[in-house]
Amino acid sequence: MSGDNVIRFMLDNEVVEARDVAPTTTLLQYLRDTLGRCGTKEGCAEGDCGACTVVLGELDGEHISYRAINSCIRLLPTVDGKEVVTVESLSRRDAVLHPVQQSMVDHHGSQCGFCTPGFVMSLFDVYLNQPEATRPQVVDALAGNLCRCTGYRPIIDAGCGMNDYPPPRHWNRAEAQSEVRKQRLADLQREHGLDLDGVFQAPRSLDELAQSYLQTPDALLLAGGTDIGLWVTKQLRTLPAIIYLGEVAELKHIRQSDGALEIGAAVSLTDAYTALVTHYPMLAELHQRFASPPIRNSGTLCGNLANGSPIGDSIPILIALGAVLELRCGEEVRELALDEFYLAYQKKAWQAGEFIQSVSIPLPKPDRIVASYKISKRSDQDISAVCGGYAFDIVHGMIESARIAYGGMAATSKRATRTEAALIGQPWSLAAIDAALPVLAEDYTPLSDMRASADYRLKVAQNLLKRFFLEHGDAAVPCRIGHINGVSA
């Protein structure tokens, strides 16, 4: 199937062939404008409102992984070889509703109906993957769906009640994993990857990716597209040739080696944080508050690091933990500490043709205390005003090492090296922390913007460092992530 310029994906047990389509066409555009699937709506065109939510199925060994994604910022070529499930897919010829839909009706979960298909598809993800879903899990699954008129209580009730109905004949959990469906997806897999006349390439091996990027260093590397998608839908940019990482199997690994957790560049944020939280349970809330499930299902951790936003929530804690990037250029591979990667705003320490191959995160140590705090106006679906990451080694009541990093305080996420130096060698005490707080003003000169003033940011950063001690003054107390919404930090 390679080299034929046709994008193929499954929809309702049929193979759809998309021909002569611009590589920046979004899945939403193709569903609505070409296939007439108008149940999938465009609300924000940036992955915030959830009206465009569909479920994407992808072969993962002997299993099909189904996950909700935002179709408004998902480029169509990236669903090649996968299965797309829309709200229309749940319907049956006998007009019997799927349990997710029937529960929405019975619990009065819809008024104007514009947002309803997106809610249904987010709940359908829960239906397939979490048959014993609790109310908090339903609430978290709906964090990326907005409703202006119904109110969330009946929609949440619908999610909690959808498993009370008999299993449907159509799109039940067993059918979703049927051998016939797996074989159809297997038949769609390419040997050499999709290539749309060089303007979109999806190499299937790491060597092929490295060579392609070395030969065309001006190409745009695409991972999850949760940022690049907005360049298309909101900024209306004309993009260069695109090289997609998502089909490279070697970049989908998560493994432990040499005392570190190694996460490949094509691993989704969902899977990366799941692995990270296994070792650092105190980061569970950071995971939950990072965007929404559909964004985490498409986006990648390494893509977030490569983007390097000064308000990226992953970066401060990974800097504090001492994460190391593995960078590749052609056949050459080198390692670089994450805190040395960011040189200035949107300027990174890499050369033409070089890309992030993986990130390694040191595993926990017995005497290390770790925490991260995100400060934003809303708990869900909001960008940080300040995000702090902390990793201290406390030995015999003394601060043996201290790594402190903040996002939102400078043009890049960066360490508070002067504050660290003021703390190392000091007793693990409130007095030592109080003495070091003024030094944060030497490490950062924050700016004022729509999210917070410079004075507020500096005060919050100081308060969070103090809170870190107050929560972990006894080094034996397990650490955790906390959050504060509003002014008092």
C-alpha positions as CSV (number, residue, x, y, z in Angstrom):
1,M,0.0,0.0,0.0
2,S,3.0,2.3,0.2
3,G,3.7,5.1,-2.2
4,D,0.1,5.4,-3.5
5,N,-0.7,8.8,-2.0
6,V,-3.9,7.5,-0.5
7,I,-4.8,7.8,3.2
8,R,-6.7,4.8,4.4
9,F,-8.6,4.3,7.7
10,M,-11.5,2.3,9.0
11,L,-15.0,3.8,9.6
12,D,-18.0,1.7,10.5
13,N,-16.2,-1.5,9.4
14,E,-15.4,0.0,6.0
15,V,-12.2,1.2,4.6
16,V,-12.2,4.9,3.7
17,E,-9.8,6.1,1.1
18,A,-8.9,9.8,1.1
19,R,-7.3,10.8,-2.1
20,D,-5.7,14.1,-3.2
21,V,-6.1,15.6,0.3
22,A,-3.8,18.4,1.6
23,P,-1.7,17.0,4.5
24,T,-2.9,19.8,6.7
25,T,-6.5,18.8,6.3
26,T,-7.9,18.1,9.8
27,L,-9.8,14.9,10.6
28,L,-12.8,17.2,11.5
29,Q,-12.8,18.9,8.2
30,Y,-12.7,15.6,6.3
31,L,-15.5,14.0,8.4
32,R,-17.8,17.0,8.0
33,D,-17.0,18.4,4.5
34,T,-16.2,15.1,2.6
35,L,-18.0,12.4,4.5
36,G,-21.0,14.4,5.8
37,R,-20.4,13.3,9.4
38,C,-21.8,16.5,10.8
39,G,-22.5,15.1,14.3
40,T,-18.8,15.9,15.0
41,K,-18.9,19.7,15.6
42,E,-16.4,22.5,15.4
43,G,-16.6,24.8,18.4
44,C,-13.2,26.3,19.3
45,A,-10.9,24.7,16.7
46,E,-8.2,24.4,19.3
47,G,-9.0,21.3,21.3
48,D,-10.6,23.1,24.3
49,C,-14.3,22.6,24.0
50,G,-14.6,18.9,23.1
51,A,-17.4,19.4,20.5
52,C,-15.2,17.7,17.9
53,T,-14.4,14.6,20.0
54,V,-14.1,11.2,18.3
55,V,-12.6,8.0,19.4
56,L,-9.5,6.6,17.6
57,G,-8.7,2.9,17.5
58,E,-5.2,1.7,17.0
59,L,-3.6,-1.7,16.9
60,D,-1.4,-2.2,20.0
61,G,0.0,-5.8,19.8
62,E,-3.0,-8.2,20.2
63,H,-5.2,-5.4,21.4
64,I,-7.0,-2.4,19.9
65,S,-6.4,0.8,21.9
66,Y,-9.4,3.1,21.8
67,R,-9.0,6.7,23.0
68,A,-10.9,9.9,22.7
69,I,-9.2,12.7,20.7
70,N,-9.9,16.1,19.4
71,S,-10.5,15.8,15.6
72,C,-10.3,19.6,15.1
73,I,-6.5,19.6,15.6
74,R,-5.7,16.1,14.4
75,L,-4.2,16.1,10.9
76,L,-5.9,13.6,8.6
77,P,-2.8,11.7,7.5
78,T,-2.0,10.7,11.1
79,V,-5.1,8.4,11.2
80,D,-3.8,6.3,8.3
81,G,-4.1,2.7,9.3
82,K,-6.4,3.4,12.3
83,E,-10.1,3.2,13.1
84,V,-12.2,6.3,13.5
85,V,-15.4,6.1,15.6
86,T,-17.9,9.0,15.4
87,V,-21.2,9.6,17.1
88,E,-23.0,8.3,14.0
89,S,-21.0,5.1,14.4
90,L,-23.0,4.2,17.5
91,S,-26.4,4.3,15.8
92,R,-28.2,1.2,14.6
93,R,-30.6,0.6,11.8
94,D,-33.3,-0.4,14.3
95,A,-32.9,3.0,16.0
96,V,-31.9,1.4,19.4
97,L,-29.6,3.8,21.1
98,H,-26.2,2.8,22.5
99,P,-26.2,2.7,26.3
100,V,-24.1,5.9,26.4
101,Q,-26.7,7.7,24.3
102,Q,-29.7,6.2,26.1
103,S,-28.2,7.2,29.5
104,M,-27.8,10.8,28.2
105,V,-31.5,10.8,27.2
106,D,-32.7,9.2,30.5
107,H,-30.7,11.6,32.7
108,H,-31.6,14.7,30.6
109,G,-28.0,15.4,29.7
110,S,-28.8,17.5,26.6
111,Q,-30.5,20.8,25.8
112,C,-29.4,22.6,22.7
113,G,-27.4,19.5,21.7
114,F,-24.4,21.2,20.1
115,C,-22.0,19.8,22.6
116,T,-23.8,16.5,23.1
117,P,-21.9,14.3,20.5
118,G,-18.6,15.3,22.0
119,F,-19.8,14.3,25.5
120,V,-21.1,11.0,24.1
121,M,-17.8,10.2,22.5
122,S,-15.8,11.0,25.6
123,L,-18.2,8.8,27.6
124,F,-17.9,6.1,24.9
125,D,-14.1,6.0,25.6
126,V,-15.0,5.4,29.3
127,Y,-17.5,2.8,28.4
128,L,-15.0,0.8,26.4
129,N,-12.0,1.2,28.8
130,Q,-13.4,1.6,32.3
131,P,-16.5,-0.6,32.8
132,E,-16.3,0.0,36.6
133,A,-15.7,3.8,36.2
134,T,-16.3,5.8,39.4
135,R,-17.8,9.3,39.5
136,P,-14.4,11.0,39.8
137,Q,-13.1,9.0,36.8
138,V,-16.2,10.1,34.8
139,V,-15.6,13.7,35.8
140,D,-12.0,13.5,34.7
141,A,-12.9,12.0,31.4
142,L,-15.2,15.0,30.7
143,A,-12.6,17.6,31.6
144,G,-12.2,18.5,28.0
145,N,-15.9,18.9,27.2
146,L,-17.7,22.2,27.7
147,C,-21.5,22.7,27.9
148,R,-23.1,26.2,28.0
149,C,-26.7,25.2,28.8
150,T,-27.3,21.8,30.4
151,G,-25.1,22.0,33.4
152,Y,-22.7,19.1,34.1
153,R,-24.6,17.2,36.8
154,P,-27.0,15.4,34.5
155,I,-24.2,14.6,32.1
156,I,-22.0,13.2,34.8
157,D,-25.0,11.2,36.1
158,A,-25.4,9.8,32.5
159,G,-21.8,8.7,32.6
160,C,-22.2,7.1,36.0
161,G,-25.3,5.3,34.8
162,M,-24.4,4.1,31.4
163,N,-23.2,0.7,32.6
164,D,-26.7,0.0,34.1
165,Y,-28.0,-0.9,30.7
166,P,-27.7,-4.3,29.0
167,P,-24.7,-4.7,26.7
168,P,-25.6,-3.5,23.1
169,R,-25.4,-5.8,20.1
170,H,-23.5,-3.0,18.3
171,W,-20.3,-1.6,19.8
172,N,-20.1,-3.7,22.9
173,R,-16.8,-4.3,24.5
174,A,-16.3,-7.8,23.0
175,E,-17.1,-6.6,19.5
176,A,-14.7,-3.7,19.8
177,Q,-11.9,-6.3,20.3
178,S,-13.2,-8.9,17.7
179,E,-10.7,-10.8,15.6
180,V,-12.4,-9.6,12.5
181,R,-11.8,-6.0,13.5
182,K,-8.2,-6.6,14.4
183,Q,-7.6,-8.3,11.1
184,R,-9.0,-5.4,9.2
185,L,-6.8,-3.0,11.0
186,A,-3.8,-5.3,10.5
187,D,-4.5,-5.3,6.7
188,L,-4.3,-1.5,6.7
189,Q,-0.8,-1.4,8.1
190,R,2.0,-0.3,5.7
191,E,5.4,-1.8,5.3
192,H,7.2,1.4,4.5
193,G,4.9,4.2,5.8
194,L,2.7,6.8,4.2
195,D,4.4,9.3,1.8
196,L,2.3,12.0,0.2
197,D,4.7,13.2,-2.5
198,G,7.2,14.2,0.1
199,V,5.0,16.9,1.7
200,F,4.0,14.4,4.4
201,Q,6.1,11.4,5.4
202,A,5.4,8.8,8.1
203,P,8.6,6.7,8.3
204,R,8.2,3.4,10.2
205,S,11.8,3.0,11.4
206,L,14.1,5.2,13.5
207,D,16.9,5.0,10.9
208,E,14.5,6.1,8.2
209,L,13.3,9.0,10.3
210,A,16.8,10.2,11.1
211,Q,17.9,10.1,7.5
212,S,14.8,11.8,6.3
213,Y,15.2,14.6,8.8
214,L,18.9,15.0,8.1
215,Q,18.2,15.4,4.4
216,T,15.3,17.8,4.9
217,P,16.2,19.7,8.2
218,D,13.7,22.4,7.3
219,A,10.8,19.9,7.5
220,L,8.4,20.1,10.5
221,L,8.6,17.2,12.9
222,L,5.0,16.2,13.9
223,A,4.3,14.2,17.0
224,G,0.9,14.6,18.6
225,G,0.0,17.8,16.8
226,T,-1.8,19.4,19.8
227,D,0.2,22.5,19.2
228,I,0.9,22.3,15.5
229,G,-2.8,21.8,14.9
230,L,-3.5,25.3,16.1
231,W,-0.9,26.7,13.6
232,V,-3.3,25.4,11.0
233,T,-6.7,26.1,12.5
234,K,-6.0,29.4,14.3
235,Q,-2.9,31.0,12.8
236,L,-3.6,29.8,9.3
237,R,0.1,29.1,8.7
238,T,1.4,27.5,5.5
239,L,3.5,24.6,6.9
240,P,6.6,23.1,5.3
241,A,7.0,19.4,4.5
242,I,5.9,17.3,7.5
243,I,7.7,14.3,9.0
244,Y,5.4,12.3,11.3
245,L,6.9,10.4,14.3
246,G,3.9,8.5,15.2
247,E,4.5,5.4,13.1
248,V,8.1,4.7,14.4
249,A,7.8,1.7,16.7
250,E,11.2,2.3,18.3
251,L,9.9,5.6,19.6
252,K,6.9,4.1,21.4
253,H,8.9,2.4,24.2
254,I,8.7,2.9,27.9
255,R,11.4,1.0,29.8
256,Q,13.7,1.1,32.9
257,S,17.4,1.1,32.5
258,D,20.4,2.2,34.6
259,G,18.2,3.7,37.3
260,A,16.1,5.7,35.0
261,L,12.7,5.6,33.3
262,E,13.2,6.0,29.5
263,I,10.2,7.4,27.5
264,G,10.3,7.4,23.7
265,A,9.4,10.4,21.6
266,A,6.2,8.9,20.2
267,V,4.7,8.0,23.6
268,S,1.5,9.8,24.4
269,L,1.2,12.1,27.4
270,T,-1.4,9.6,28.8
271,D,1.0,6.7,28.7
272,A,4.1,8.7,29.7
273,Y,2.4,10.2,32.8
274,T,0.9,6.8,33.7
275,A,4.4,5.4,33.8
276,L,5.8,8.4,35.6
277,V,3.1,8.3,38.3
278,T,3.8,4.6,38.9
279,H,7.2,5.7,40.2
280,Y,6.2,9.2,41.5
281,P,2.7,8.9,42.8
282,M,2.9,12.5,44.0
283,L,2.6,13.6,40.4
284,A,-0.8,12.1,39.9
285,E,-2.5,15.5,40.2
286,L,-0.1,17.1,37.7
287,H,-1.1,14.4,35.3
288,Q,-4.8,14.9,35.9
289,R,-4.5,18.7,35.5
290,F,-2.4,18.6,32.3
291,A,-4.8,19.7,29.6
292,S,-7.7,17.2,29.0
293,P,-7.8,13.5,28.3
294,P,-8.2,14.0,24.5
295,I,-5.2,16.3,24.4
296,R,-3.2,13.9,26.5
297,N,-4.2,11.0,24.3
298,S,-2.8,12.8,21.2
299,G,0.0,14.8,22.6
300,T,3.4,13.4,23.5
301,L,5.7,14.1,26.5
302,C,8.8,14.6,24.3
303,G,6.7,16.8,22.0
304,N,5.9,18.9,25.0
305,L,9.6,19.1,25.9
306,A,10.6,19.9,22.3
307,N,8.0,22.7,22.1
308,G,9.6,24.2,25.2
309,S,6.8,26.5,26.2
310,P,7.8,28.6,29.3
311,I,4.5,27.6,30.8
312,G,4.7,23.9,29.9
313,D,3.7,22.0,33.0
314,S,5.9,18.9,32.4
315,I,9.2,20.8,32.2
316,P,9.8,22.2,35.7
317,I,9.4,18.9,37.5
318,L,11.5,17.0,34.9
319,I,14.2,19.6,35.3
320,A,14.0,19.2,39.0
321,L,14.3,15.4,38.7
322,G,17.4,15.8,36.5
323,A,15.9,14.5,33.3
324,V,18.2,13.9,30.3
325,L,17.3,14.1,26.7
326,E,18.7,11.7,24.1
327,L,19.2,13.7,20.9
328,R,19.8,12.1,17.5
329,C,21.2,13.6,14.3
330,G,21.6,11.1,11.4
331,E,23.5,8.2,13.1
332,E,24.9,10.3,15.9
333,V,23.3,10.2,19.3
334,R,24.2,12.4,22.3
335,E,22.7,13.1,25.7
336,L,21.9,16.6,27.1
337,A,20.5,17.5,30.5
338,L,17.0,19.0,30.1
339,D,17.9,22.1,32.0
340,E,20.7,22.8,29.4
341,F,18.3,22.4,26.5
342,Y,16.5,25.7,26.7
343,L,18.7,28.7,25.8
344,A,16.2,31.4,25.4
345,Y,12.5,31.9,24.4
346,Q,11.9,29.2,21.8
347,K,15.6,28.7,21.3
348,K,17.0,25.2,22.0
349,A,20.5,23.7,22.1
350,W,20.2,21.5,19.0
351,Q,21.5,21.5,15.5
352,A,19.9,21.2,12.1
353,G,18.5,17.7,11.6
354,E,18.6,16.8,15.3
355,F,15.5,15.6,17.2
356,I,14.6,14.2,20.6
357,Q,14.7,10.5,20.5
358,S,13.7,9.9,24.2
359,V,13.9,11.4,27.6
360,S,15.3,9.6,30.7
361,I,14.0,10.4,34.1
362,P,15.9,9.3,37.2
363,L,14.0,6.8,39.4
364,P,13.2,7.8,43.1
365,K,15.9,7.7,45.7
366,P,15.3,6.9,49.4
367,D,16.3,10.3,50.8
368,R,14.8,12.4,48.0
369,I,11.7,14.5,48.5
370,V,9.8,15.5,45.4
371,A,6.8,17.7,44.8
372,S,5.2,19.8,42.1
373,Y,2.6,22.6,42.3
374,K,0.6,24.2,39.5
375,I,-1.1,27.6,40.1
376,S,-3.9,28.6,37.7
377,K,-7.2,30.3,37.9
378,R,-9.1,27.1,37.1
379,S,-8.3,23.6,38.2
380,D,-9.0,22.0,34.8
381,Q,-8.2,23.1,31.3
382,D,-6.1,26.1,32.3
383,I,-2.6,27.3,31.6
384,S,-0.3,27.9,34.6
385,A,0.6,31.2,36.0
386,V,3.3,29.5,37.9
387,C,4.4,25.9,38.0
388,G,7.1,24.7,40.4
389,G,9.1,21.5,40.6
390,Y,11.2,20.5,43.6
391,A,13.6,17.6,44.3
392,F,15.6,17.7,47.6
393,D,18.0,15.1,49.0
394,I,17.8,15.3,52.8
395,V,20.5,13.3,54.6
396,H,20.8,13.4,58.4
397,G,18.6,16.5,58.6
398,M,20.7,18.4,56.2
399,I,20.0,19.6,52.6
400,E,22.6,17.6,50.6
401,S,21.2,18.6,47.2
402,A,18.4,20.9,46.0
403,R,16.9,21.3,42.6
404,I,14.2,23.9,42.1
405,A,12.6,24.8,38.8
406,Y,9.8,27.1,37.8
407,G,7.7,27.7,34.7
408,G,5.9,31.0,34.1
409,M,8.7,32.9,35.7
410,A,11.0,33.6,32.7
411,A,11.3,33.1,29.0
412,T,12.0,29.5,29.6
413,S,11.4,27.0,32.4
414,K,14.7,27.2,34.4
415,R,16.3,26.3,37.6
416,A,16.7,28.6,40.6
417,T,20.4,28.0,40.8
418,R,21.2,30.9,43.3
419,T,18.4,29.7,45.6
420,E,19.6,26.1,45.4
421,A,23.1,27.2,46.3
422,A,21.8,29.1,49.3
423,L,20.0,26.0,50.6
424,I,22.6,23.3,50.0
425,G,24.5,22.4,53.2
426,Q,21.8,24.1,55.4
427,P,19.6,22.3,57.9
428,W,16.3,21.1,56.6
429,S,14.4,23.7,58.5
430,L,11.9,26.5,58.1
431,A,14.6,29.1,59.1
432,A,16.8,27.9,56.2
433,I,13.9,28.1,53.7
434,D,12.9,31.6,55.0
435,A,16.5,32.8,54.6
436,A,16.6,31.6,51.0
437,L,13.2,33.0,49.8
438,P,14.6,36.5,48.9
439,V,17.2,34.9,46.7
440,L,14.4,33.8,44.3
441,A,14.3,37.5,43.2
442,E,17.9,37.1,42.0
443,D,17.0,33.9,40.0
444,Y,14.0,35.3,38.2
445,T,12.6,38.5,36.8
446,P,9.0,37.5,35.9
447,L,6.8,39.4,33.6
448,S,3.2,40.6,33.9
449,D,0.6,39.4,31.5
450,M,-3.1,38.3,31.4
451,R,-2.5,35.4,33.8
452,A,-0.6,37.1,36.6
453,S,1.5,40.1,37.5
454,A,5.2,39.9,38.1
455,D,4.8,40.7,41.8
456,Y,2.2,37.9,42.1
457,R,4.4,35.4,40.4
458,L,7.4,36.1,42.5
459,K,5.4,36.0,45.7
460,V,3.7,32.7,44.7
461,A,7.1,31.1,43.8
462,Q,8.4,32.1,47.3
463,N,5.2,30.8,49.0
464,L,5.4,27.5,47.1
465,L,8.9,26.9,48.2
466,K,7.9,27.5,51.7
467,R,4.8,25.3,51.3
468,F,7.2,22.6,50.0
469,F,8.9,22.6,53.4
470,L,5.7,22.9,55.4
471,E,4.3,19.8,53.7
472,H,7.6,17.8,54.0
473,G,9.4,19.2,56.9
474,D,9.5,15.7,58.3
475,A,11.5,14.0,55.6
476,A,9.8,10.7,56.3
477,V,6.4,12.1,55.2
478,P,5.5,11.0,51.7
479,C,5.6,13.8,49.3
480,R,2.7,14.8,47.0
481,I,1.7,17.4,44.4
482,G,-0.5,20.2,45.5
483,H,-2.4,23.0,43.8
484,I,-3.9,26.3,44.7
485,N,-6.4,28.2,42.6
486,G,-6.6,31.9,43.2
487,V,-4.4,34.3,45.0
488,S,-3.4,32.6,48.3
489,A,-0.5,30.4,47.6
